[in-house]
Amino acid sequence: VVEFSLFSSFTHEVFATEWDMLPPQQHHRHWAQICSGNPTNRIRGCDRYGCGRFGADRQNGKGKHVGVDVICADGATVYAPFSGQLSGPIRFFHNGNAIDDGVQISGSGNRRCLTLFSLPGYCVKLVCIHPIRYHGQIRQGQQLGRMLPMQKVFPGITSHIHVENCDRSDPTHLLTPDVPPLPQEDRRWATLCSGNPTNEIRGCDRYGCGYYGAPRHNGKGKHVGVDVICTDGATVYAPFSGQLSGPIKFFHNGNAIDDGVQIRGTGFCVKLLCIHPIRYEGRISKGQVLGRMLPMQRVFPGIVSHIHVENCDRSDPTSNLQRGKGQ
């Protein structure tokens, strides 16, 4: 009993020493951001392919989802949620499709492993990504790889990383980072169009409605963006700071409004359509002139002219657009 007591006391002191050596921000058990553009590890909701939460129905109700789907745009950078050892590849579909790749990370999370006794650690499989390597050590927050083109395999799905604990337990509580969002991520977007300082959303006209989820294709589809009112020829501004890429061709027919651009910034990625940007590449600052509204009335006479605003992951951007409305 005395020997065990001495050993227990000794290991406790060693653990306390090791624990105190860690920076204060590592004294938590939450994982880091997994995907660029999703700083809070937001989980996929429901779409026509199913739902992203742990335990959601699979195989027509005969099975359950044993992981969590973290939203991630195709091609986005993927980061390690904790420090550990890589192993792979992980073949989830076993058919060699465009997203049949992944990697496993085994480690002690944010706590340092001691050889004197076992500490509970983490083991997770990240699927539908292409890692920069399949073996070796990786640190929390270090670049792990990139998101694979999920839209090629499941068109219209909310693109995501499948996150599965090796023991198939629920990882949801670990996915919310302790670090609060950056100031820009915590603010609503700037005015998009001159003449519409509150980013007012188009209502309904004979062509349809402008809110997120409004019926499309005679009720067979849903609006995956939001239509912000903007007069033909009006000046368009960047809603947040980021990197431009384009052009974005929405109609693919070269009509008078078939132009647009994508902006990817810290915490956001959005496509702005029916506008002509001043440039398609390079950096842009929040509130800076982005371009001009194209002549929508030429294509759809009598419509409420608008900018089509679509999040890259097809989630609802409405909450970011509401400015000064008492929300």
C-alpha positions in Angstrom: 0.0 0.0 0.0 2.8 2.4 0.9 4.6 1.6 -2.4 1.4 2.2 -4.4 0.8 5.5 -2.5 4.3 6.7 -3.3 3.9 5.7 -7.0 0.6 7.4 -7.2 2.0 10.6 -5.6 5.0 10.6 -7.9 2.9 10.1 -11.1 0.5 12.8 -10.0 3.4 15.3 -9.5 4.8 14.3 -12.9 1.4 14.8 -14.6 0.9 18.2 -12.8 4.4 19.3 -14.0 3.7 18.2 -17.6 0.3 19.8 -17.5 1.6 23.1 -16.2 4.2 23.1 -19.0 1.4 23.3 -21.6 0.2 26.8 -22.7 -3.1 27.8 -21.1 -4.9 27.6 -24.5 -4.1 23.8 -24.6 -5.7 23.1 -21.2 -9.0 22.3 -23.0 -10.3 19.2 -24.8 -12.0 20.9 -27.7 -10.6 20.2 -31.2 -9.3 22.9 -33.5 -11.0 24.2 -36.7 -11.1 21.3 -39.3 -12.0 23.1 -42.5 -11.1 26.6 -43.8 -14.3 28.6 -44.2 -15.9 26.9 -41.2 -14.3 28.3 -38.1 -16.8 26.7 -35.7 -16.9 23.3 -37.3 -20.5 23.7 -38.2 -22.3 20.4 -38.9 -24.2 19.7 -42.0 -28.0 19.9 -41.7 -30.3 17.9 -43.9 -30.4 17.7 -47.7 -31.9 15.3 -50.2 -29.1 12.8 -49.4 -29.7 12.8 -45.6 -28.6 14.6 -42.4 -25.1 15.2 -41.0 -25.7 14.8 -37.3 -24.5 11.8 -35.3 -27.2 9.0 -35.2 -29.1 10.2 -38.3 -30.9 7.6 -40.3 -29.0 5.7 -43.0 -29.9 2.9 -45.4 -33.6 3.8 -45.4 -33.8 3.8 -41.6 -32.1 0.4 -41.2 -28.8 2.0 -40.0 -27.5 5.0 -38.1 -24.8 7.6 -39.0 -21.8 6.7 -36.8 -20.0 10.0 -37.5 -20.6 13.7 -37.9 -20.5 15.7 -41.2 -18.5 18.9 -40.8 -19.3 21.4 -43.6 -16.4 21.9 -46.0 -16.4 23.4 -49.5 -14.9 21.3 -52.3 -11.2 22.1 -52.5 -11.0 23.8 -49.1 -8.0 23.4 -46.9 -8.3 20.8 -44.1 -6.5 21.1 -40.8 -5.7 18.6 -38.0 -8.2 18.8 -35.1 -5.5 17.6 -32.6 -1.9 16.5 -32.6 -1.2 12.9 -33.3 0.0 10.1 -35.5 -1.4 9.7 -39.1 -2.3 6.4 -40.7 -4.0 5.6 -43.9 -5.4 5.7 -46.5 -9.0 5.2 -45.3 -11.2 3.9 -48.1 -14.8 4.6 -47.0 -16.6 3.8 -50.3 -14.2 1.1 -51.5 -15.0 2.0 -55.1 -12.3 4.5 -56.0 -14.7 7.4 -56.7 -13.6 11.0 -56.5 -14.0 11.2 -52.7 -12.8 7.7 -51.7 -9.9 8.9 -49.6 -9.1 9.8 -46.0 -6.8 9.4 -43.1 -6.8 8.4 -39.4 -5.3 10.5 -36.6 -4.5 8.9 -33.2 -3.2 11.1 -30.4 -3.7 12.4 -26.9 -5.6 15.5 -28.0 -4.3 18.6 -26.4 -2.7 16.8 -23.5 0.8 15.4 -23.4 1.0 11.6 -23.1 2.9 10.2 -20.2 4.6 6.8 -20.3 3.9 6.2 -16.6 0.2 5.7 -17.1 -2.4 5.9 -19.8 -4.3 9.0 -20.5 -7.6 9.0 -22.5 -6.8 10.2 -26.0 -8.4 10.7 -29.4 -8.6 8.5 -32.5 -10.6 9.8 -35.4 -11.1 9.1 -39.1 -11.4 12.0 -41.5 -13.0 10.9 -44.7 -13.6 12.5 -48.1 -10.3 14.4 -47.9 -7.0 14.0 -49.6 -4.2 14.3 -47.0 -0.8 15.7 -47.7 0.6 12.4 -46.3 -0.7 9.2 -44.8 1.9 8.6 -42.1 4.0 10.6 -39.6 3.3 13.1 -36.9 1.0 16.1 -37.3 0.3 19.0 -34.9 -3.1 20.5 -34.0 -4.0 23.1 -36.5 -1.4 22.1 -39.1 -2.5 21.7 -42.7 -3.7 18.1 -43.2 -4.8 18.2 -46.8 -7.7 19.3 -48.9 -11.4 18.6 -49.3 -12.2 16.3 -52.3 -14.8 17.2 -55.0 -18.0 15.8 -53.3 -20.3 17.6 -55.8 -18.9 15.3 -58.5 -20.3 12.2 -56.7 -23.3 13.7 -54.9 -24.5 16.8 -56.9 -26.4 19.3 -54.7 -25.3 17.8 -51.3 -23.8 20.0 -48.6 -20.2 19.2 -49.1 -18.6 17.9 -45.9 -15.9 16.0 -44.1 -17.1 12.8 -42.5 -15.6 12.8 -39.0 -15.8 9.4 -37.3 -14.4 8.4 -33.9 -12.5 5.1 -34.1 -14.7 3.7 -31.4 -17.8 5.1 -33.2 -18.7 7.3 -30.3 -20.2 10.7 -30.8 -17.6 13.4 -31.5 -20.1 16.3 -31.6 -19.1 17.9 -28.2 -15.4 18.0 -29.2 -16.1 19.9 -32.5 -16.8 23.3 -31.0 -13.5 25.2 -30.8 -12.8 27.1 -27.5 -11.3 30.0 -29.4 -14.0 32.6 -30.2 -14.5 33.7 -33.8 -12.3 36.6 -35.1 -14.0 40.0 -35.0 -14.8 39.9 -38.7 -16.5 36.5 -38.3 -18.6 37.9 -35.5 -20.0 40.8 -37.5 -22.6 40.9 -40.2 -21.7 41.6 -43.8 -21.4 45.1 -45.2 -23.9 46.6 -47.7 -23.8 44.8 -51.0 -25.6 47.2 -53.3 -25.8 51.0 -53.4 -29.3 52.1 -52.7 -30.0 49.1 -50.4 -28.1 49.9 -47.2 -29.9 47.1 -45.2 -29.4 44.3 -47.8 -33.2 44.1 -48.2 -34.2 40.7 -49.7 -36.4 40.5 -52.8 -39.9 39.4 -52.0 -42.1 37.6 -54.6 -42.9 38.6 -58.2 -44.1 36.7 -61.2 -40.7 35.0 -61.5 -40.6 33.6 -58.0 -39.4 34.6 -54.5 -36.0 35.8 -53.3 -35.8 34.1 -49.8 -33.6 31.1 -49.1 -35.4 27.8 -49.7 -38.1 29.4 -52.0 -39.6 26.9 -54.5 -37.9 26.6 -57.9 -38.5 24.5 -61.0 -42.3 24.3 -60.4 -41.8 23.1 -56.8 -39.3 20.4 -57.7 -36.3 22.4 -56.4 -35.4 25.0 -53.8 -33.6 28.3 -53.9 -30.1 27.7 -52.5 -29.3 31.4 -52.2 -30.8 34.8 -51.3 -31.7 37.6 -53.7 -30.5 41.0 -52.5 -32.4 43.8 -54.2 -30.1 45.9 -56.5 -31.0 48.3 -59.3 -29.6 47.6 -62.7 -26.3 49.4 -63.1 -25.9 50.1 -59.3 -22.5 49.8 -57.6 -21.8 46.5 -55.8 -19.5 46.3 -52.8 -17.6 43.4 -51.1 -19.6 42.1 -48.1 -16.3 41.0 -46.4 -12.6 40.9 -47.0 -11.2 38.0 -49.0 -9.8 36.5 -52.1 -11.6 36.8 -55.4 -12.0 34.0 -58.0 -14.1 33.7 -61.1 -15.8 34.3 -63.4 -18.9 32.4 -62.1 -21.4 31.6 -64.9 -24.8 30.8 -63.4 -26.9 30.5 -66.6 -24.1 29.1 -68.9 -25.7 30.8 -71.9 -23.9 34.1 -72.2 -26.9 36.2 -71.6 -26.7 39.8 -70.3 -26.5 38.8 -66.6 -24.4 35.6 -66.9 -21.5 36.8 -64.8 -20.3 36.8 -61.2 -17.5 36.2 -58.8 -16.6 34.2 -55.7 -15.1 35.7 -52.5 -13.4 33.5 -50.0 -12.5 35.1 -46.7 -11.9 34.2 -43.0 -15.0 32.3 -42.0 -17.0 33.0 -45.2 -17.2 31.9 -48.8 -19.8 33.3 -51.1 -20.8 33.6 -54.8 -22.3 36.9 -56.0 -24.1 36.4 -59.3 -25.6 38.7 -61.9 -22.9 41.3 -61.4 -19.8 42.3 -63.4 -16.8 42.5 -61.1 -14.0 45.0 -61.6 -11.6 42.0 -61.5 -11.9 38.2 -61.1 -8.7 37.6 -59.1 -6.8 39.1 -56.2 -7.6 40.5 -52.7 -10.5 42.8 -51.9 -11.4 44.6 -48.7 -14.8 44.7 -47.0 -16.9 47.6 -48.4 -14.6 48.1 -51.4 -16.2 48.6 -54.8 -16.5 45.1 -56.3 -18.3 45.9 -59.6 -21.7 46.8 -60.9 -25.2 45.2 -61.2 -25.9 43.8 -64.6 -29.1 44.6 -66.7 -31.5 42.0 -65.3 -34.5 43.7 -66.8 -33.3 42.8 -70.3 -33.5 39.1 -69.4 -36.4 39.1 -67.0 -38.6 42.1 -67.7 -40.6 43.3 -64.6 -38.6 41.2 -62.1 -37.3 42.8 -58.9 -33.6 43.2 -60.0 -31.2 41.6 -57.5 -27.9 40.1 -56.8 -28.0 36.3 -56.2 -26.0 35.6 -53.0 -25.1 32.0 -52.5 -22.9 30.5 -49.8 -20.3 28.1 -51.3 -21.6 25.3 -49.1 -25.2 26.2 -50.0 -26.1 27.1 -46.5 -28.4 30.0 -45.6 -26.7 33.4 -45.7 -29.7 35.4 -44.5 -28.4 36.0 -40.9 -25.2 37.6 -42.3 -27.2 39.9 -44.6 -29.5 41.4 -42.0 -28.1 44.8 -40.9 -29.8 47.1 -38.5 -33.1 45.1 -38.3 -33.1 44.5 -34.5 -31.9 41.0 -34.8 
